[in-house]
Amino acid sequence: MKMRKTLIGSALVLAGLAAIGYTNRLPILQNSLGWYTDWKHPRDANRPVPWLAGPASADKPLAERPPNIIVILADDLGSNDVTTNGGGYAAQGAPTPNIDSIARDGVRFDQGYAGAAVCTVSRAALMTGRYPWRFGLEFTPIPGLMGRVLERIDSDTPGPYPLILHKDKISQAKDWDDGGLPNSEQTIATLLKGRGYHNIHIGKWHLGNAPKFLPQQHGFHESLNMESGLYLPENDPKVVNSRQDFDPIDKFLWAIVRFAVSFNGGKWFEPARYLTDYFTDEAVTAIKRNKNRPFFLYLAHWGVHTPLQASKEDYDSLPNISDHRRRVYAAMVKSIDRSVGRVLQTLREEGLDDNTIVIFTSDNGAPGYIGLPEVNKPYRGWKLTQFEGGVRVPFVARWPGHILAGTQYQEPVSNIDILPTVLAAAGGTLPGDRVIDGVNLLPFLTQEPAKQPGRALFWRDGPMRTVQDGGWKLTVSERPKKDWLFKLSEDPTEKVNLAALQPQKLAQLKALLQSHHAQMPAPLWESFFEGPIFIDKTLDQPKTAEDEYTYWSN
């Protein structure tokens, strides 16, 4: 009898534990991924980065050398986050004077676009000067295990439209390490390497984690790579956190991300301080080490991507902002602007200012899932959509003596134009064995500029595809099955859908889309989920079936 009671008691305990485990299966799965990361990648304490030193003296005067090239890329920074575009948090004490100064001393691209509305695809466009779907990179690689998390997330997320999970494709999904930028592609760094440049990557890469995809395999001599996603450890006294409890992905990130970088593919270690400032410290050091030879610096910040974390110093400097989340976010924007300022100041101090091209932009628009409605104003849409809010980004550049100061450039440009522009400045020629979709912008930015010929720009994400041409923009979607046609030259905020009123223009742009995409290969890996993104509402706002939406595939 006693044995029987013991067995029954044990069974009840096990059943209870199983029930608790089932109820908490999402947090358990999330934390197990974090624990797996800790086991697979134990982190060392911070250590100095052994940057290679260039020559002790220059072999030519600065004016006779090819220009140094610096591309500073923010992550998820909205068009309205910088004051040069008339927005930002200037009234609350967080303007962006250093980003603004690039526009003042050079050019502001008023129709500056990212190559995609999501990070991996946009970064591939920037690095190659090509539409990434030309070489099959259409979706962000996500491990199949994420599908189980997404399935649970969907059941916890209210809304009129469900997340669609293609379970038959989950088992075929690429491992996180197996998807990346193909080695057959030539990057900015690859092409500049052939011109004698020393190439440095600092920050986020997100074009493949396996050794064959790392920056060193794509033309970079040195790489300080962000390996996870914390700006500081969550409980560090120098950080202020903002959790979005309404966002299941935010909950997932807090459980799995860590505070870690690596150098040249080596062992993970902790940065010395708040991540944006740390990357800037190392960028300053790298510039000083290479001041006597032509260099290309790709400074790819994590800011202002979630999880939202500000340095306490920046947070405390903004007491005028009463909303906690908005204050953290504004403080993060402030740290990005400070980074730009420190880079520019270093160029001045080292005597490099007059012969360095500096480009600042963002990989895509700001997301709706942070719950801040103003980040992309006045444009509709968010990251993951091909409305203007998802793809129109801050985009400024300077090159004293070559780009006319104070230029406000009105024609549409894209981050695919960066490669041909800087390669031309370096005296290089484009590869002749492949289509380069970007154009060299320098002839249009001089004292007596040439007129840029008209061209179409394209975006693609599974069945959601967009073309912009001649002041018009068409987005087609399968879910919902809908066409959005806007005359951007008169309606830049995409308020009036003319699809039903302009059948000839609709047919013309659909033919352009069909012709462009007919040339493209199948994706290197398939999407296994599709998620609804509401165009005019942030994630925390109530939704109805009448609200306009698109589905993002990944």
N, C-alpha and C positions, 0 to 999 in steps of 0.2 A: 504493500500500500504506500509506504514511504517513497519507494523508488518511483512508483507511478505518479505521485504528486510532484516529485522532483522533475520528472520528464515533462509533465503537463506545464509546470511552472517555467521550465526552460523553453518549451515551445511557445508559450505566451510571450516570454521576453524576446525571443527571436522574431516572432510575428510583429511585436511592437516596434522592434528596431527596424524591421523591413518596412513597416508602414511609415516610420519616421524618415527612413532613407528614401522611400518613394516620394513622399511629400516634399522632401528637400533635395530631390535629385538634380535640379539645376545648379544650386549652390555647390553641391558635392562635386558635380562634373566640372564646374568652373574652377573650384579650388584644386581639384586633382590636376587640371592642366597647369595651374600655377606651381603646384608641388613638383610636377614632372619637369617643368622648366628649371626649378631650383636644383633638382637632382642632375639633370643633363648639363646644366651650365652653372656650376658653382662660381660665385663672383669673388674676385679679389678686391681688396681695398684700392682706392685710387692710386695711380702711379703716373709719373710724367710720360708724356707722349714723345717718343724719340723721332721727331720730325727730321728728315734729311736736310742738311744744310747746303744751300747753293754756293756758288763761287764767292770768295771774299771780296772780289771787286768785279765790276761789269766790264765786258770786253768792248762795249760800244756805249756812246752817250744814250741817254734815255730816249731822245727824240728819234734815234736811228734804229731803235729796237722795235720789234712787233709789240703791239699793246698787250699789257696784262689784261686778263678777262676774269671778272668776278660775277657769278650769277648767284643771287641770294633768293632762295625760294621759301616762302612761308607756306604753311600747311592749313588749308581750310579758312584762309583769311578772306573775309567778305569784301566786296567792292565798297561797301559803306563803312568799312572799318578804318579807312585812312582819310585824313583831313584834306589831302590834295584832291580827293573826289567830292569834297563838300560834306562829308559825313564824319564819322568817328565820334570820339568822346572828348573833344576839345573843351566844351563848356564845363565838363566835369573834371578837367585837369589832366586829361590823357590825350593830347594831340599827337600827331606823328610828324614832327618837324624834320626829322632826318630823311624819312621816305619822301616827304614833300620837297626836300632840297634837291633830290635827284631830278624831280620834274622841273624844278625851277632852273637848275643848271643844265638841263638836257631836254628830254621829251616825255610828255604824258600821252600815252595811247588811250584815247577816250573810248575806243572800242577794242580793248585788249581782252583776248580770250585765252582760256586754257584749252588744251587739245582734247580734254575729256572732262566729264563731271565727277570723276573719281580718281584717286591718287595714282595707282599703278599705271593705268592707261595714260593719264596725263603726263606722268614722268617719262614714260617711254616715248611719247611724242616729243617732249622737250629734248631728250637726249639724242634722238635720231633725226629730227626734222621731218619725220614721216608720220602719216596716219598709222597708228600701231596695228590696226586690223589688216594692213598690207602684209604683215608678217605674222598674223594670227593672234596677236596679243589684244584681245577684246575684253577680257574679264580679269578681275583681280583674283589671283589664286587663293583659294580658301580650302583648308583641309576638310575632308568629308565628315570628321567628327563634329565640326561646327554645325552640321545639319541637325544633329540631335538637340543641340542647344537651341537652334533656331526654331525647331518644332515646339519645344517647350516655351520659348519666348512668345511664339505666336499665340499659344493657348492662354497666355497671361496678358495679352495686349488687346484692349477693346478697340473696336472700330468697325466700320461697315464693310471693309474689304480685307480678305484674308491674305496672309503670307502663303505663297504657293511653293511647296517643296517637292521637287522631282526626286522621289526616293530611289528610283531606278538608277539615277546618275550619281547618287552619293557614294556608292561603293567604287565608282570609277573616278571620283574626284582626285585631282592631283594632291599629293602631300604638299604641305606648306613649303618644303624645300625644293620641290620638283618643278615649280612653275616660275619662269623668269624671262628676262630679256634675252632672246636668242643670241648666241655668240656670232652668228652670221651678220648681225647688224653692226654698223659703224656708228659710233657715238661722237659727240663733240670732242670728248677726250681722246678717242682713237685718232681722229683726224688732226687734232692739234698736236698730238704726240709726234706725228709725222712732220710737223713744222718746228720741232725742237722745244715744245712747251713742257714744263713740269706740271703735272696735273694732280690736284688735291681734292679729295671728297671729304666733307665733314657733315655729319648729321644723318638724316633719314635717307635710305636707299630705296627699299621697297620694290626692287626689280629682280628679286630672287635671293634666297638665303643660302642656297647650296654653293659650295666653293666655285663651281663653274660659272655662276651668275654674278659673283661679287664685283665691286668696282674695279679691282685690279685686273679682272679679265675683260674689262671694257675700256681700257686705256688710261686708267688712273694709276699713278705711281704710288700714292699713299691714300689710305682711307681710315678715317675715324668714324666708325659706323654705329649708329644708334641701334641697339639690339632689342630694346623693349620700349615701354611707353610711359614711365613715370618721370616727372620733372625733378622730383625729390622723393625720398621715401615718405609714405603717407603720414607718418607720425613725426616727421622732422619738425623741430620748433621753428624753422625758417620758411615753412610752406603754409599756404592757406588753400584748403581744398573746397571744391564745390561739386557735390554729387547730385546727379539728376535722377531722383528716385522714380520719375515717370518713364525713364528710358532703360529698357532691359539691356540694351547693348552697353550702356554706361556701367550697369551693375556687373556685367560680364568682364569689362575691361579692368575695373578695380580689383577683381579677383585674380586676374592672370598676369597683368603687366608688372614689370620690375624696373629697377633703376640700374641701367647697365649699358655699357658701350664696349666696343672692341677695336683694336688697331690692327689693320692689315690681316683681318681674319683670325686673329689670335684669341686668347682666352678673354672671357668677359671680365670687366672690372667696373667699379663704380665711378661716375664722374666726380669732380672735385666740388661742385656746387650746383645751384639751380641750372637746369639743363641748357636753357637758352643762353645764359651768361657763360656757361662752361664752353659751349660750342664757339661762342664769340671770342673768349680768351684764346682758344686754340687757333682760331682763324687769324687773330692778330699775330700770334707767334709764327704761324706758317707764312704769313705775308712778309714778316721781317726776315725769316730764314731764306726767302726766295727773292728778295728785292733786287738782286743783281742778275736775274735771268727771267725770261718771259714765263709767266705761270698762268694756269687756269685754276681758279678756286670755285668749286661748287659747294656753297654753304646752304645746305638744305635743312632748315629748321623743322622741329616737331611742332613748335608753336604755330597756331593756337589750337591744335587738335586736342580732342578729349583724351584722357580725363582732364577736366579743368583744374589746373593748379597754378597759383600765382606765388611768386616770392613774397614773403611777409612784408618786406621793405616796400615793394611796389604796391601791395594791397593797402598798406598803412598810409601811403602817399595820396590816396584817393578817397578821403573821407566824405566828399560831396556826393558820392554814389551810394545811395541807401540800399539798393537791391544787392544782396550778397553775390548772386551768380553773375550779374552784370559787372559788379566791381572786380571780381576775380578775372573775368574775361577782359575787361579794359586794362587791367594790370598786365595780363599776358601780352596784349597788343603793345603796351608800353615797352615791354622787354624786347619785343621784336624791333621796334623803332630804335631803341637804345643800341641794339646790335648793329643796325645799319649805320648809326652815327659813329660807333667805335671803329668800324671798318673804314669809313670815309676819313676819320681823323687819322688813322694809322697810315693811310695812303698819303695824306698831307705831310705827316711827320717824316715819312721815309722818302719824300720827294718823288712819289710815284703817281701823284694825282693827275697830272696832265696827260699821262699815257696809259691810263687804265679805263677800260670799259666796265661800267657797273650797271647791272640789270637787276631790278627787283620786281618780283611778281608772286603769284600764289598758284598752287597746283589745281585749285578749283574754287568755286564759291563756298560760302559758309553753309553749314548744315542746319536743317530745321530741328534736328533732334537735341540741340542744346537749349531750345526754348527761348531764344532771343529774337523777336520778330524783326528788329531793325537792321540786322547785320548785312543784308543784301539790298536794302532800299536804295532807289525806288523800284528795283527790279523784282519780278515775280520769280518764285521757285528757289530751290535750294541745291546744295550738293546732291548728286545722284539724279538730278533732273537736267534736261537740256533747255529749260527755260533760261532766260538771261541771268537770273540769280545763281544758277548752277555752274555756268561756264564763263560769265563775264567777271574779270578779276582785276585787281590793281596791277598796273603794268607801266613801269617807268624805266628810263635808261639815260645814262650820261656818258659822254666821251669828249672832254673839252677840246675845242678846236676842230671837231669833226661833226658832232651833233649840235645843231643850232640851239642855244639855250632858250628856254621858255617856249619850246614848240608844243603845241597841242595838236596831236595828229588825229585826224578824224576817220581815216579809212580803217576797216577791220584788220586787225593783226592777230596772230596766234603764237603760242609758244613753239609751234613748229618752225617759226621764222628765226628763232634764236640761233640755231646751228648755222644756216647759210649766212646770217649776218656776221656772226663773230668769226666764222671761217674766212669770209672775204676780208674782214679787217686784219686778220693774221696773214693775209697773202696766200691763202690756200685756195684750192679748187674743189668743187663738189665731186664726189665719186660718180663715174659715168656708167656704172653697172646696175643702177637701181633708180627708181623714181624718188626724188626728193620733193616733198609737197610744200615745204616752206620756201620763202623768198628772202633774198637779201634786202633789208630795209634801208641800208645806208644811203643809197641814191635819193631817197625820198625825205631825208632828214638834214640836208645840207643848207647852206646859205641860199642857193638857187636850186631848190629841190625839183627832181623829175616827178612826174605824176605817176602814181602807182596804177598799173593796169588793173582792171576789174578781175576778180576771181571769186570762185565759190569756196566756202569753207564747209567742212562736213564734220559731223559727230555721229557716233554709232555705239549702241549698247543693246545687243540682241535685236529684238523687234522694234525698239525705239530708236529712230534715226532722224537726223536733222540736217538741213542744208540752209545756208545763208548766202544769198546772191543778189547783187544789185539793189540793196536796201530792203529786200524781202527775206523772210525766214519761214521755213516750213518744218514742222515736226510731225512725224507720223508714228502711230503707236498701235500695237495689237491689243493691248490691255490697258485702258479701254481701246476699242477699235475706233480711232478718232484721228482727224487731221486738225492741226492748229496752224493757221496761216496768218502771219502778221506782216504789215508794212512797217518795218523797224524805222525807216527814215522818218515816218510820221508818228509812229506808235512804239517808241523804244521800250516802254514798260509792258508791252504785250497785253493790252486790255481788250482789243477788239479782234475777234477771230473772224477772218474774212474768207474762210474756206468755202462757205456756201455762196458767197457773193462774187468771188473771183475764180470761176471754174477754169479759165484759160491759164491764169497764173499758177493755179494749183496743179494743173496737168503739166505745165512746163517744169515746175520744180520737182514734181514726182518723177519726171523723165530724167532729170539731173541725178536724183537719188539712185534711180535704177541703174543708170549708166555707170555711176561711181562704184556702187556695191557689186555690180556684176563681175568686176575684175578681182574681187577679193577672195582669198582662200578661206577654208574652214578654220574656226578658232583652234588654237593649240590645245585648249581644254574647254570643256563645256561649263556653262552656268548650271547650278543645280537648285537655285531658288530664285524667286521673284517676289519683291516686296513692294507694297503700295507706298507712294510718297505723295503727300498732299501738297499741291502747288502753293496754296495761299495760307496755310496754317502750319504753325510749329507743332512738334509732336505732342506737347502738353495741352494744346487747345482742343476743345470738343469738335468732333467731326460728324458730318452728316453725309448721306448718300448724294446730296446735291453738290457737295464740294468737288472741285476739279482735282484730278489726281493722275499720276502716271505710275507705271510699275518699273522698278529698277531691277535689272537682271544681273545676278552674280552668284 
